[in-house]
Amino acid sequence: MRDFPFLVDSIACWSPAWDQVYIALAEEVQRTMVEQSFRYGASVLPVICDSPMQIIVKVREYFGLHFQESIDLSQLPALLGISQDCLDLSFMQARGISLSQALQEFRLNKLFAALTDQPRQGLGHAIEACGLSQTKGVVAQFEHAFGIEMPLFMLTCRRAADDRLFRQDHPNSDALVLPT
């Protein structure tokens, strides 16, 4: 338990059954570290790094500032002061996806927000503004990620924008909203 003090703090009633859970978790963590070490060509010794969530927060902040640019993911560890092993392991453990998948997901979410906010800007312009211009199959990825076909999504966004504009210019806009 000295290796995982956070487990003891988060479990109010420790029992012998939890000992089995703890042992299984410790074995799984060790096996994962060894597998990741072999996969990425690192030593078997674990790398000391920030918590996975702290690393993910740093990466998301970086993505937020630079998502429109071409991001060289191989340079990201050096820019953030994190080892490549910590970065890869953090995303796999906490999110279950790779770093490149996380960047793609981030950009697709930005595309969703951009099209929702300004649907008349045009799909090509929005794709470029979100750093997705070099990505093949953006529309198919978007449709898969959000479960809606792009033409229907664009139509819905345009109608919502028209409704917002109509309410904004209406002399009695409160009367347009149904009471809940």
Order of alpha helices (4+ residues) and beta strands (2+ residues): alpha-alpha-alpha-alpha-alpha-alpha-alpha-alpha-alpha
